[in-house]
């Protein structure tokens, strides 16, 4: 029997002389961009396998090691550790062109993939028509509603790919690459259907059927060495006592079921997605670590109660360099929202929080934490599921004194300024979740572990 709880920074638990290794999920506890990759990279040193379980090339995960910056879109962030195996699970949608380009870039920087990267045979493929439809449909939404109907998609084809997956008859999986005739037949049917949409509904040019077919037939030979039954591989590894780290993409508030719908992504970004996105059952999970910034950010459209639209919001954006790793879009910045993180703790069953980017707040005189919302004269203690309500909510703030001192060089909790510790204690209390890790800078070593 696997243990239910143990400290985040310990690689295993000794029980009656037997060492039980950790199976952990790392997910975003806000609207994404919480520096999950930094946490994954740090914890990966204790893991044997790192697994990406959802999303697609719309994700941008940044890791800094000894001042060197790596940006990942599909490859798990654990690949920078030369002794770790990385797996892309079936819940991820894979753009082969983006994946191969990313791998070539990483190879040029000395990262090897031989025997270290596997792709689930059940993962779905992002096709050129998915990306084209994504851009065309977003443009139409923008024109029809004067911008109000836009979702804020990255244009990477993620939504249309997941739509085809759910449609069942039009989705194309990695395993379909193995049979060239079946692949050709499915692609031909799909492209013809998409061309009908493009020409008759959107007044757009047709796509070249044969060009796309030949391109994807060629991808088969390049991807084939990495294809594996990921569910079998991961379950065998866990049963053999291996330590596995699941890497989430985006954030809880972007989950298609639990997020601020319709301003969400097309997949399950919450902890449950790690199980459905890999074929590993929930009874094998030991910990769920939620990553939250010491403030809050959001990219694209949708309600954001604590957003700062003044000079202070711009100041935080510039200090933190809040620009997307995938799109380059500037992120909206605001105060820490305890309702958001408390909601994440509930729907994910968080074991602990990893609080990142604390150093961004080092120069501020005062800090505010949203402790509740006010809606039509009522005080709300819980995050509302209806975005129409959320759009009308006003944050109720609690003000704390800033610490006005640098934290980047600090490596022990007790060495943080008193006001920084008070701020963290308040975040933990409001989120009803203990803090296990604090990031005080982008580099791997700029991290504080909190003894449980």
Helices and strands as residue ranges (DSSP letters): E 12-15, E 18-21, E 23-28, H 36-43, G 44-46, E 49-52, E 61-65, E 68-72, G 77-80, E 85-88, E 93-94, H 96-107, E 117-120, E 124-125, H 128-144, H 158-167, G 174-178, H 180-196, I 197-201, H 209-223, G 224-226, E 227-228, H 230-239, E 244-247, G 252-254, H 272-276, G 282-284, E 287-293, E 296-298, H 311-320, E 332-334, E 336-337, H 338-348, E 352-356, G 358-361, E 366-375, E 378-380, H 387-390, E 394-401, G 413-415, H 418-431, E 435-439, E 447-449
